Amino acid sequence: MPTLDSSKTGHPEPVTNWPLRVRAPKPQSGTAIRTIRIGLLGLGQVGQAVARLAADRAATAQAGIRFQVEQALVRDLAKARGCPKPGRLTDNATAFLRGTYDVVIEVLDTVEPARTLVARLLGRGTAVVTANKALVAEHGAQLDSIAASRGAAFRYEATALAAVPFLGTLADRPLVASVDRVLAIVNGTSNYLLTSLAQPGITFDQALKGAQALGYAEPNAARDLDGLDAADKLVLLTSIFGWGRLSREALDVSGIRSVTADDLAAARSLGGTIKPIVSAERDASGVRAFVGPAFLAATEPLASLGGALNGIRLDGRHITNLFFSGPGAGPDVTAVTLLDDAIQAAAALHPALRPGAGPKRSAGLRLGPAPERSVFPASPATPWFLRVTCPGVLPAATAIAPLVAAAGLPVERVADYANANSRWLLIGPQGRRAVDGAIETLAATHRIDAVGFRRL
Ligand SMILES: NC(=O)c1ccc[n+]([C@@H]2O[C@H](COP(=O)([O-])OP(=O)(O)OC[C@H]3O[C@@H](n4cnc5c(N)ncnc54)[C@H](OP(=O)(O)O)[C@@H]3O)[C@@H](O)[C@H]2O)c1
């Protein structure tokens, strides 16, 4: 077998001549470190983490980069901050806009003034990187088109699965990115809670208090627990994939508050678990989507993600079972994605920063055509995992199945697992309306309480 450099002798050299000699230009010693001037919109949890990492010369020198935080915009100048001081701190948006930046990192916590400021910056050709999912979900298409018209980079890898940099990977691969099915865990707080609830003897309230103590859940965790944060992220993801903008009103959303430790134990006895899922699929007939806790077989990759991990599984015309996972949020990991995005954005302006000599990257990250179009997702028909409870009495397995079937649900199996007054059943594919109707019938005619979770 020839080595890579057998040209000198004209004869192949034996394979034992290791290491290979490869003809390649020597790397330049002492490559110039370039400085990227950063403007920071917001210096809260994520903003401070960005400022800390930006100041970590050892971390950034490896990338041949130095960050200089020129100015940061905040609401309250007097607040204590746990990060190096930026060149200037201001509470005046006009003063911030007068600054000169290679890249502005937007980490405000509201849509306004973020939308106005980002539109102004992109409009004057300044690159913007953001972690603000509400901003991108509501105004991403408009901001993308401003960025494209001015040749400015607009990147938002940190908005969905903040520390799982999969969008950038797909942006370079349009065939892979033609996705028709998205199945994901996008809310780390909910995943952490359900993982904790699977531990013996833990109640939902105890799991929530533990998550709050560790900083995984906000003091007011309603948006996480009720599926609203996950719904925002699903709207954002499908929009990035070019499906159009899912109507939030039409989206079938349920939260995780109804899941109990016994539900998780029953799911385990059937070879599965319950995870906080967002799911969307599209075909010629339209889009079907839901957000909510769902029973997953243990063989599904998402079922193995414990704690606050996030993950996403993508299927499309050209790929199946493409799976990414990692930490979903947290200031420090989000800062890594933001500064990587900032390097990419700066590279569009300074080719010397770009690794390799490939064609110029597109200004932004959008994977599909800019979607202004509204899409009304239908609630899908799926199999279900049903908990039935008869107050004060354990329903006999042989008696409960006919009652559930008579209420209109196709019973596939009654689990062996039971507690004092509940049993769990596997139900065949049904739409939500049929399941809700059957639950009402069971309550009205037999005083049986039932709670249904989708099964995937
Ligand atoms: N936390 C995470 O792990 C995470 C992960 C991914 C994405 N994100 C997203 O990143 C963004 C920032 O999150 P965060 O946790 O850092 O929020 P945060 O701690 O609430 O920080 C928000 C920052 O914005 C500033 N601000 C808000 N309104 C302003 C206004 N009108 N004028 C000037 N400054 C204003 C605040 O100023 P003051 O400090 O003076 O109040 C604060 O510095 C959010 O959009 C969030 O969804 C967060």
The ligand as a Gaussian input file, in Angstrom:
#p B3LYP/6-31G(d) Opt

LIG

0 1
 N      -31.183000      31.866000      30.925000
 C      -30.952000      30.918000      30.028000
 O      -30.426000      29.850000      30.338000
 C      -31.332000      31.149000      28.579000
 C      -31.069000      30.131000      27.636000
 C      -31.378000      30.361000      26.285000
 C      -31.948000      31.566000      25.916000
 N      -32.223000      32.527000      26.859000
 C      -32.792000      33.800000      26.417000
 O      -31.797000      34.809000      26.612000
 C      -32.425000      36.047000      26.925000
 C      -31.820000      36.596000      28.209000
 O      -32.092000      35.699000      29.277000
 P      -31.572000      36.025000      30.757000
 O      -31.854000      34.812000      31.535000
 O      -30.178000      36.555000      30.690000
 O      -32.567000      37.212000      31.160000
 P      -32.369000      38.267000      32.341000
 O      -31.441000      37.748000      33.375000
 O      -33.730000      38.702000      32.735000
 O      -31.629000      39.508000      31.636000
 C      -32.278000      40.419000      30.804000
 C      -31.379000      41.631000      30.583000
 O      -32.049000      42.537000      29.702000
 C      -31.988000      43.872000      30.280000
 N      -33.178000      44.594000      29.834000
 C      -34.461000      44.140000      29.799000
 N      -35.280000      45.093000      29.299000
 C      -34.482000      46.152000      29.014000
 C      -34.736000      47.458000      28.493000
 N      -35.970000      47.854000      28.159000
 N      -33.702000      48.280000      28.314000
 C      -32.442000      47.910000      28.650000
 N      -32.141000      46.677000      29.156000
 C      -33.148000      45.833000      29.357000
 C      -31.962000      43.658000      31.781000
 O      -31.405000      44.783000      32.399000
 P      -31.189000      44.816000      34.001000
 O      -30.146000      43.771000      34.294000
 O      -30.704000      46.191000      34.290000
 O      -32.526000      44.490000      34.601000
 C      -31.071000      42.406000      31.881000
 O      -29.726000      42.786000      31.902000
 C      -33.917000      35.777000      27.002000
 O      -34.495000      36.173000      25.791000
 C      -33.996000      34.261000      27.194000
 O      -35.184000      33.702000      26.644000
 C      -31.916000      32.338000      28.171000

